[in-house]
């Protein structure tokens, strides 16, 4: 099974993180590149700016956001990026990093579900 974890970008790295990949379109405020300890920044899989602004991390909009975001992930431009993330997950596991305060309603959580489903 693919090892996919979701964590806040502000958390310290853990030994079992595998590849640490930031999946936000915008760099986390106040976070240095050294502290982030990223292996990659994959903006290609982040929600569109329009969708991100519409959502605004409103818990009441999460289900609709997740539906719309999954539809965006079916776009041809994102398929290669998703395949790359799947390869990373299969190799040594992957930790999807986000600046979102509540990861349970984050795009990273939706992305983790998509990666684990295929």
Helices and strands as residue ranges (DSSP letters): E 4-8, E 19-22, H 33-36, E 40-41, G 43-45, H 49-55, G 59-61, H 62-73, H 76-92, E 94-98, G 103-105, H 107-117
